[in-house]
Amino acid sequence: MNFVNKTVIITGGGSGIGKKAAELFVKFGANVIINGRNDKKLQTAVNDIDPSGKKVSYVSGDISLPDTSKKLVKKAIELFGSVDILVNNTGKFVPTDFLNYQPDDIQSYLDTIVKGTVYPSQAVIPEMKKAGKGVIINTGSMWALNPVEATPSAIYSAAMAARHALTKNMALEFAKDQIRVNAVAPSVVETPIYNNFLSKDEVSKVLNSFNDFHPLGRNGQTIDVANAILFLASDESAWTTGVILPVDGGVTSRIR
C-alpha cells in the first residue's frame, strides 16, 4: 500500500485504533492530522507517531461541534495541501442496562458517534469533490450488527448502527464524485476504552474472558483493525464502497 502525498484526517486519533491507524498511514508515506479532546494526549501521540513533527499534527476539540471539523480541514490544507482520506473513529462504550440510560448518556452517544460522523464528513467532502476523488472510512461496531448479552449497550449499538447507515447512504450519494465510503465493524479489541469503566485489574480479567468469544480464539488488537482501515483506504480497494466490513475474529459468522 502506498499513501505517499496523501493527507489523512483521523478523529479519535490520540489512542487505540485511531493512533495505530495513524502510525500505519505515516509508515506508508501519508501526512496525518489527528483529533481528540485531550490536548496533552494528542501531543504525546504526535510525538510517538512522528518525533520529527513533519508528518503528523493535531487539532484538539469537541467533534460534535461543526467548527472542530472545519479547523481540521483548514489545518490539513494549510500544512499539507489536501484532504484525501477521512477516518471517523470517535467512540464511546460504557455497558449500561437499557432502563438506566439518562438523557445526558443518550446525547453523549449521539454527539460522539453520530455527529462525530456527520460533521467531519460534511467538512471534507467539498475538498474531495474539488479533487475528483476521496475516501472515508468509518469505525463502526459488531454491536451494531449483533447485540451481546454480556455487555448491554443498546444506545451505543443504535448510534453505531446510525454510523453504518450513514456509511451506505454517503457511499451511494457520493459515488458519482468518486468518493468511496466504507466502514469496519470490530468486535472486542483491546484498547484503552475499557479503562473508562473498569479498573486496571478488571480490564485484564474481563478482556481475557472474551478471548473464547471469538472463533479465532483471541481478542482483536488495534493493528488488526488498523490494517483493515488502511486496506479500505488504499487503491487496492478501489472498486469497494458502501461496505460494512466485520473485523471480529469470526463472531458474526456464528449461527446462534
C-alpha positions in Angstrom: 0.0 0.0 0.0 1.2 3.5 -0.9 -0.1 6.7 0.7 2.8 9.0 -0.4 1.5 12.6 -0.8 -1.9 11.6 0.7 -3.3 13.6 3.7 -5.4 11.7 6.3 -7.6 13.1 9.0 -8.3 10.7 11.9 -10.8 11.6 14.6 -10.3 9.8 17.9 -6.7 9.6 16.9 -5.0 10.0 20.3 -5.1 6.4 21.3 -6.3 2.9 20.4 -7.3 2.1 16.9 -7.0 5.7 15.7 -3.5 6.1 16.9 -2.4 2.8 15.4 -4.0 3.7 12.0 -2.1 7.0 12.1 1.1 5.1 12.7 0.5 2.8 9.7 -0.5 5.7 7.4 2.7 7.5 8.2 4.7 4.3 7.7 3.3 4.1 4.2 4.0 7.7 3.4 0.9 9.7 4.4 0.6 13.0 6.2 -1.8 12.8 9.1 -3.9 15.2 11.3 -5.4 13.6 14.4 -8.2 14.9 16.6 -9.4 14.4 20.1 -10.5 16.3 23.2 -7.4 15.9 25.3 -4.6 18.2 24.1 -1.9 16.5 26.2 -2.8 13.1 24.9 -2.7 14.3 21.3 0.7 15.9 21.8 2.0 12.6 23.2 0.5 10.7 20.3 2.1 13.0 17.7 5.5 12.6 19.3 5.1 8.9 19.4 4.0 8.6 15.8 6.4 11.1 14.3 9.1 12.5 16.5 10.3 14.8 13.7 6.9 16.6 13.7 6.9 16.8 9.9 4.3 14.2 9.0 1.7 14.5 11.9 -0.1 17.3 13.5 -3.3 17.6 15.6 -6.4 19.7 16.3 -8.0 19.3 19.7 -11.7 19.9 20.1 -15.2 18.6 20.5 -16.0 16.7 17.3 -19.8 17.2 18.0 -19.2 20.9 17.1 -19.0 21.7 13.3 -16.2 24.2 13.9 -13.9 21.5 15.1 -14.2 19.7 11.8 -13.7 22.9 9.9 -10.5 23.5 11.8 -9.3 20.0 11.0 -9.8 20.6 7.3 -8.2 24.1 7.4 -5.1 22.7 9.1 -4.8 19.8 6.7 -4.9 22.2 3.7 -2.5 24.7 5.3 0.1 22.1 6.3 -0.2 19.5 3.5 -2.4 21.0 0.7 -5.2 18.4 0.5 -7.6 16.1 2.3 -7.6 12.7 0.7 -8.8 10.3 3.4 -11.0 10.7 6.5 -11.2 8.2 9.2 -14.3 8.8 11.5 -13.0 6.9 14.5 -14.7 8.6 17.5 -16.4 6.3 20.0 -17.8 5.8 23.5 -18.6 2.5 25.1 -20.0 2.0 28.6 -22.2 -1.1 29.0 -25.5 0.1 30.6 -28.8 -1.6 31.3 -31.4 -0.1 29.0 -33.6 1.3 31.8 -30.6 3.1 33.3 -29.8 5.3 30.4 -30.2 9.0 31.2 -30.8 11.9 28.8 -27.2 13.0 29.1 -25.9 9.5 28.3 -28.0 9.3 25.2 -27.0 12.7 24.0 -23.3 11.8 24.6 -23.5 8.8 22.2 -25.2 10.9 19.6 -22.6 13.6 19.9 -19.6 11.3 19.8 -20.7 8.8 17.2 -23.4 10.3 15.0 -22.4 13.9 15.0 -18.8 12.7 15.0 -19.5 11.1 11.6 -21.7 13.8 10.0 -19.7 16.9 10.7 -16.2 15.7 9.7 -17.7 14.2 6.6 -19.5 17.4 5.7 -16.3 19.3 6.2 -14.1 17.1 4.0 -16.4 16.1 1.1 -16.3 19.5 -0.6 -12.5 19.3 -0.7 -12.7 15.7 -2.0 -15.2 16.8 -4.7 -12.7 19.5 -5.8 -10.0 16.8 -6.1 -12.3 14.5 -8.0 -11.9 11.6 -5.5 -11.6 10.7 -1.8 -12.1 8.0 0.8 -14.0 8.0 4.0 -13.6 5.1 6.5 -16.0 4.9 9.5 -15.1 2.8 12.6 -18.4 1.0 13.3 -19.1 -1.9 15.6 -20.1 -5.5 15.7 -22.6 -4.4 18.4 -24.5 -2.6 15.7 -25.0 -5.9 13.9 -25.5 -8.3 16.8 -26.2 -7.5 20.5 -24.0 -9.1 23.1 -25.9 -10.3 26.2 -22.8 -9.9 28.5 -22.4 -6.2 27.6 -25.8 -4.5 27.4 -25.3 -1.4 25.2 -28.5 -0.6 23.3 -27.8 3.1 22.8 -24.2 2.5 21.8 -25.4 -0.1 19.3 -28.1 2.3 18.0 -25.5 5.1 17.5 -23.1 2.7 15.7 -26.0 1.4 13.6 -26.5 5.0 12.5 -22.9 5.2 11.6 -23.3 2.1 9.5 -26.4 3.7 7.8 -24.5 6.9 7.1 -21.8 4.8 5.5 -24.1 3.3 3.0 -26.0 6.5 2.3 -22.9 8.6 1.8 -21.4 5.8 -0.4 -24.4 5.9 -2.7 -24.8 9.7 -2.8 -21.1 10.5 -3.5 -20.2 7.6 -5.8 -20.7 9.9 -8.7 -17.9 12.1 -7.2 -15.6 9.1 -6.9 -15.7 9.4 -3.1 -15.7 5.9 -1.6 -17.2 5.4 1.9 -16.8 2.1 3.9 -16.8 1.0 7.5 -15.1 -1.6 9.7 -17.1 -3.3 12.4 -14.8 -4.6 15.1 -15.7 -7.0 17.9 -13.7 -6.9 21.2 -10.5 -5.0 20.5 -8.0 -4.4 23.4 -7.9 -0.6 23.5 -7.9 1.9 26.4 -11.7 2.4 26.0 -12.3 -0.2 28.7 -10.4 1.8 31.2 -13.2 4.3 31.2 -15.4 2.0 33.2 -13.2 -0.8 34.6 -10.2 -0.8 37.0 -6.8 -2.0 35.7 -7.3 -5.4 37.3 -10.8 -5.7 36.0 -9.8 -4.8 32.4 -7.3 -7.7 32.3 -9.8 -10.2 33.8 -12.8 -9.1 31.6 -10.8 -9.0 28.4 -9.3 -12.4 29.0 -12.8 -13.8 29.4 -13.7 -12.7 25.9 -10.9 -14.5 24.0 -13.1 -17.6 23.5 -16.0 -15.4 22.4 -14.1 -15.2 19.0 -13.9 -18.3 16.8 -10.3 -17.4 16.1 -9.6 -17.7 19.8 -8.4 -14.3 20.7 -9.5 -10.7 21.1 -8.6 -8.2 18.4 -5.6 -5.9 18.6 -5.5 -2.3 17.3 -3.2 -3.5 14.5 -6.0 -5.9 13.2 -8.5 -3.1 12.7 -5.9 -0.5 11.5 -4.8 -2.9 8.8 -8.4 -3.2 7.6 -8.8 0.6 7.7 -5.7 1.0 5.5 -6.9 -1.6 3.0 -10.2 0.2 2.6 -8.4 3.5 2.2 -6.0 2.2 -0.4 -6.1 1.9 -4.1 -6.2 -1.9 -3.6 -9.9 -1.5 -2.7 -10.7 1.0 -5.5 -13.9 -0.9 -6.5 -15.2 -1.2 -3.0 -17.8 1.2 -1.5 -20.8 1.0 0.8 -19.3 -2.0 2.7 -19.6 -2.7 6.4 -16.6 -5.0 6.9 -16.7 -7.2 10.1 -13.3 -7.3 11.7 -14.3 -9.6 14.5 -12.4 -12.8 14.7 -15.3 -14.6 13.2 -18.0 -13.7 15.7 -20.7 -12.6 13.2 -20.2 -15.9 11.2 -21.7 -17.9 14.1 -25.2 -19.2 13.8 -26.8 -18.9 17.2 
